[in-house]
Amino acid sequence: MKRKFKFSVVNPEVCLWPFCLLGEMFAFKLKKLYPWAKTGQIQEFADRTNRVAIDPARFNFIAPGTVKKVLADSGWSERATADIYIHCADLIKFTQGVYRAELAKKTDRELLKLYLIYRKKYVTTYAYGWFPNALEGTEYYFTNLLKKYLAGKIKNHQGRLENYLNILITPIKDSARVKEEIGLLRLGLKAKEKGVKSIEPELNRHYQKYCYIPFGYDGPAWDKKYFSGRLNGMLGENFDFTARLEEMERQKIELEAQRHKIIKEFGLDKDKDYYFLFNLAREVMYAKDYRKDVLYQSHYHLDKLIREIGRRLLLTPIQVKHIMPDEMRRALVERKYSEGELNERIKYSVIWVGDKKLKLYVGQPAKAFVKKYVMPEKKITGVGEFKGECAYRGKVRGIVKLVINSADMAKVEDGDILVSPATNPNLLPAMKKCGAIITDKGGITAHAAIVSRELKKPCIIGTKIATKVLRDGDLVEVDAERGVVIKLNN
């Protein structure tokens, strides 16, 4: 193995588990669904920040092969998309059962069985749910393919390319975030009519249904005070709940009308292959977001099991989540584990994910492994302007706030420019407050792209360097019409 791996993805505030389950998916499951895929990645964990190093040439081989398969057999992509929902439903049905169970009354072996069943279902769900990622690779192959085709069709409208692309690929179906907002708005209407106390049971059900949304990998979830606080705040401001509900419905109708207009104007429906691919893009964008919500909801449900295991082993949940899945039987049933070793894993560890192989390195051997196989990151200086992809149009100026983890959200004030390696559900409150969003990573199915369209916030994704060249307090102009970020205080 040569030194050609590059760090590609950053995930803050996470643990070794469930990323080792993701590694098992790559090592043992993915090639069964995508025989043309080439596995191999390095998962680094340093004080609960995960970085993924890949060989781009090797990893990106999956995207062209997947698109080729899709074009050769449209039925295959329909089955691949349907499988996402089938396995997501199976996973959530199981984890809901775990969440409702009286875990304290179960034996160690019964807890282990639940843990191992979840492991299997999670890996399977992630494998089938990887379809949107397989279309993109790390260089956004699918996005660029659609963009290049569209550019050839609208030669006299290049200034509108990004906007047209976004209209064509944005799904109409409501995400969990949108459903949550609609649900709370309807509760607001009832509260205005009958009083807050009358909706208490419904508000409690709303909380139970949607509290998982920001949980991500390790939480926390929203508590009931979060929902009641939002509702009371709107009631105190005499918020027009009906107008907002009508606006949300009108935006969907307008989006549908705009899409049909573009399709007819440029004859996109006359090209069978690309008309199909644009429809597929909308479906996989929704499916990827749905799959991510389901996985995060499963993390929320399984947190109860993790905490019960931790109670019995006298370990914190974070320590339990640094036990490798293959080690859980010895740890839980035989009580054979080292708390010191788990703490070392938290401090610094690496998982090598190969073909049908996972290997853990801890401490100095892990650092040596990374030094040997991962290319050092280049320092970037003197950049006053850079580009990315437009996820949602608009042009604003504001003060940069780097948001790497949930603690950084406290820095964000109304109108600030949120800059992140890649957003995740934990950052949703800050995304609602900010004036615009900039990320290092992302294609059309990225979290930032999807949420920015829902929030109608200017957003530029896939800049690759935003977090390296911008600092808190920088004044920038975000031109999400052209995909350009300009530093104004150089």
N, C-alpha and C positions, 0 to 999 in steps of 0.2 A: 504494500500500500504506500503510495507516494504522498508527499506533502502538497496536496492540491485542494484540500477542503477549505471552504470559506464560511465564516459565520454569516447566517442568512436571516434568522428569526430570533427575536428576543421576547421572552415571556416573564414578566416580573411577578413576584409574590406567588410562587408555585413550589411544589414539592416533587421529589423524584417520582412518586406515584401520583397521578396516573400516567405520567410521561413514559414510564417503562411499559405500560400497556399499549401506548401508541407505538413504542419501539417494537413490541411483539407483533403488532399489526403489520408494520413494515417488513419485519424479518420473516414472519410465518404465513401471513394471510394475503398480502397485497398481490403477490405474483400469481396467485390462483385466479384472481379476478382480472389482472392486467399482466399477462405473460411477457409483454414487451417492457415491463418496468424493470429498472435496475436499482437495487437497494444499496444502502450504505450511508450512514450518517453518524455524527458524533453529537451526543446530548451532554452539554456541560451544565452543571449546577453549582452556583457559587452564592452562598447565603441567600438561598431561595430565589435567585434569578437564573432563569434557564436561557441558554443560547444554543441554537442548533446550527451545526456546521455541516455543509454538504459539498459534494463535488458537483458544481452546476451542470457540467456537460453530461454527467452520468444521471443526475436526478431529473433533468429536464427532458430526457429521452421519453418520458412517459406521456408528455402532452401531445406531440405530433402523432404518436401511435394511437392515442385515445380519440383524437379528432378524426383520424383516418378511419378508425373502427366505427365511429358515429356516422360518418358519411356513407360508409359501405352498408350499414345496417341500422336504419332508423329505429327498428324495433328493439335493438340492443340498448339504445340510449333510453327508450321508454321503460324498459325493464329495469335498467340501472337506476333510474330516478324513482320508480315505484318501490324498488328494494330499500331505498333510504327510509321511506315512510313505514314500511313493514317492520324493519329491524328497530327503528326508533320506537315504534309502538310497543314492541316486545320488551325492549329495555326498560321503558318507563313503567310498564305494567309490573315488571319485577321489582324495580326500585321503590315504587309506591308501596308495594307489599312489605318490603324491608322497613320502610319508614314508619309504617303503621304497626309493625310487630312489637311485641314486648321483648325486646332484645335482652334485657337483664335476666329474664327467666330462661334463656336458652343456654345450652351447654357450650363449651369452647368449640367442640366439633361442629355443632350446629352453626355457630358464627362463622367458622372456617368454611363450611359448605356455602353459606350465603356469599362470602367474600369470593370464593372460587367461581361460583355461578356468575356473579357480576363480572369478574375478570373475563370470562368467556364471552358473555353477551356484549360487553363493552368493546372488546377487540373486534368482534363480528360487526357491530354497528358502525364502528369507526371505518372499517374496511369498506363496507358498502357505501358509507357516507362520504368516502374519499372521491367520489366521482367528479364533483365540481373542481376539486383540487387537481385531479388528474388531467382535466382539460386545460388547466392553466400552467402547471409547473411552477417554478419560482420566478420566471421571467414573463409571466402573463401571456402565454402563447395564444390562448383563446381570445383574450381581449384585443391583442394586437392584430390577430387575423380578421376579426370583425371590423376593427377600426380601419385597417388598410383597405378592405373591400368597400366600406362606406365612403372613404376618401375618394375612391375612384368613381363613385356614383354621384357625388355632390361637388364636383370640381369648382363650381362657381359659388360655393357656400362654405369654403374652408373655415371661415371664422365661426361657423355654427357646428362644426364637426363633433366636438365634444358634447354639445347640448343634444344634437340629434342622436348620438350614440346612447346617451343616458336615457333619453325618452324611449328608445327602442328596446332597451334591456331592463328597464325598471319594472319589477313585478307589481301587479295590481293587488294581489292577495295580501291581507294584513298580517304583519309580523306579530309576535307576542307583545312587543313593546306598544304597537299601535292598538292592539286589542285591549291592553291594559289601560291605555289612555281613554279609549272609547268607553270602557266599563266604568272608569272613575267619573267621567263626564256625565254619564247617565245617572250615576249615584248622586252627583251634584244636583241634577234636575229634581230628583226625588227629595233630596234634603231641603231644597228651596221651597218645595211645595208642602212637605209634611214635617220637616224638622230633622235635625241630625240624628236624634235618638231613634227615630223610626227606621233608619237604614243601618243601624248597628249590626244586625245579623248579616246583611248583605255585604257590608264593608269588611266584616270578618272573613267571609267567603272569598271576597276579592283579594284580601291579603294572603290567604292560604293558597290561592291559585297563582298569584304572580310574584310572591316574595322572593323566589329563586332567581329572578332575572339578572341581578348584578353578581350572583354568587361566584361565577367563573370557576376556578379550580379549587379555591380554598376559602371563599366567602369574604366578608359576611353577606348574609341575605338582608333584604329590607325587613324591618320590623313593622308592627302594626302602626306605630307612631308615625312612620314615614308616610303612610297612605292617609291617615287621618290629618296629618299636618298639611299635606298638599291640598286635601279637600277643604279643610277649614280656611286655609290661606286664600283659596279661590272664592269661597263663600264670603270671606271678609272683604274682598276686593269687589264684590258684586259682579263676579265674572259671568260673561254671557255664555253659558254652557251650550245653548241651542246654536248660537252662531258658530262656535268652534266645531261642533258636530257637523253642521251643514258645510262648513269650509272643508273639512276633511273628506267628506263625500264628494264635494264639488271638485276637489283636486284630483281624485281618482277618475272622475268622468272626463275632466280636461286632459289628463294624461292619456287616457284611452283614445280620445279624439285626436290629440296631437300625433300619436303613434300611427293611427290609420292614415292621417294626412301625409305624413312622411313616406309611408309605404307606397301610397298611390302616386305621390309626386315624383318619386324616383324609381318607380316600378320595381320595388324590392320583392314584391310578391310574384314576379315573373321568373325569378331565379330560385328554383326549387331548393337547391342545397343551402343557400345562404338565408333564404326565408325560414327554412327549418332551423338553422343555427341561431338566428336571432330569437326565435320562439324558445329554443332550448336554453339560451342564455338567461331569459327571464325565469324559466322554471328552475334552473340549477342555482340561480342567485337566491331564490326563495328557499329552495331545498337545503342549501348550505347553511343559511341562517337558521332554518328550522332545526336542522341536525345539531348545530352548535347549541341552540337553546335546550334541546333534549339532553345532550351530554352534560351541560351545566346543571340542568335540573336533576340529573342522576347523581352528580357530585353532591348536590344539596341533600338529596335523600340519603346517600351513603355516608354522609358526615355523621349521622346518628350511629351507624355501625362502627365507623372508625373510632368514635369517641368511646363506645362501649369496649372495644378492644383495648384502647388506651387505658381505660379505667382498670381493666383486669391486669394489664401488664405494668401499671404504674408509669405510663408514658404519656406525653402530650400528643394531641392529634398530629402535630407536625412530625414528631418522632415516628409515630406509627406509619406515616406516609413516606418514610424513608426506609421502610422494610421492603425488600424486593418481594414480588408475589410468590416466587418459589421458596422464599424463606418463611412465609407466614405460618405454615404448618408447624415448623419447629418452634417458632416464637410463641404462637398462641396455645398450642396443644402441649408442647414439651417445655415451654418457658425457657427456651435456649436462644438468647439474643444478648447483644452487648449495647447498653445505652451509650457508652463512649463511642462505639463504632458508628452508631446512628448519628451522633452529634458531629462526628468527622465527615460523614456524608453530607450533612446539612452545610457544613463549612465549605467543602469543595469535593466534588465527585464528577465522574464522567461515565456515561454509558456508550459503548460502541455498539451500534446496530448494524449487523452484517446480514448476509443471506443465511437465514435459519440460525441466527446466532446473536446473543446479547452478552456483553461482558462488562462488568462493573469495575471501575478503577477509583480509588479513593486517595485523597491527599496528594503527596508528592508524585506517586506514580501517575495519577490523573493529570497533573500539570505537565509531566514529562510527555505523556501521550499527546496532549494538545499541542505542545511545543513541536513535537516531531511531525505531526500530520496536518495541523491547521496553519494556513498562511496568515502571517501577522496582518492586522488591519492597517491600512495606510492612513496617515494623518492628512486631514484636508484643511487648508488655510486659504485665506484671501478670496473667499467666494462671496460675492455681493449679490449674485442672482443665480437662480437654479430653477429647473423645470421638473414637472411630474405630470401625472394624468389627472384630468378634471373629473371628479366624481359628482360634484354638483356645482353649477355655475354661480357666478357672483364675483364682486370685486370689493374688498374691504381693506382697511388699514387697522392695525392694532398692535398691542404689546404682546410679545411672545411669552408663553408660559410652557416650559417643558414638563410634560406629564408622563412620567415613566411608570409610576405605580399609583395606587389609590390615595396614598398619603399626599401626593403632589396635587390632588384635586383642590385642596384648600387654598392653593395659590391662585386659582382661576377666578377672575371676576368677570362680570358681564362685559362682553365685547372683546375679551382677550383672544389671542390666537393660540389655540391648543396645538402643541407640537408633540408628537409621540412616535416611537418606533412603529407601533401598530396599536390601534385601539381595541378594547375589549369591553364586555358588559359592565365591568366594575367602574368604568370611567363615564358611564352614561350621564350622571348628574352634571359633570363638568362639560360634557359635550352639549348639553342643553343650554348651559350658560354662555359658552364661548361664542365669538363672532365668526370664527372660521376654524377649519381643521386641516392640519398638514401632517402627513405620515411618511416614514421612510419606505414602508412596504405597502403592497396592496394592488389588487386588480379589481375587476368589476364585481367580484363576489366577496370582496373584503368587508369586514365589519364596518370600518369607517365609511366606505362607499355606500353601503346600504343605509346606515343610520343617518348620514348626512342628507340623503335624499328624503328620508322621512322627516327630518327636522328642518329641511329647506335651508341648510347652512352651506356656504361656499366651502369646498373641500378639494384639496389636491393630494393625491395619493401617489405612492411609488416614486418618491423623489430620491430615495436611496441615501441621501446625505443630510436631510433636514436636522436631525438631532445632533449631527456632528458639526454643523456650521452655525446653528442658532443657539442663543443663550437667553435665559430669563432676562426680560427687560428690553430686548431688541425691538425696535419699531420696524414693522415689515408691512409691505403691501402684498396681499394675496389676490392675484388676478386669476380667478378660476374660470375665466373665459378663455384664456390662453394657456393655462397650466403653469404660470410663472410666479415665483416668489422673489420679491426684491427687498433687500435690506436697505432701510432708509437712514440708518444711523452709522454707516461705515466711516 
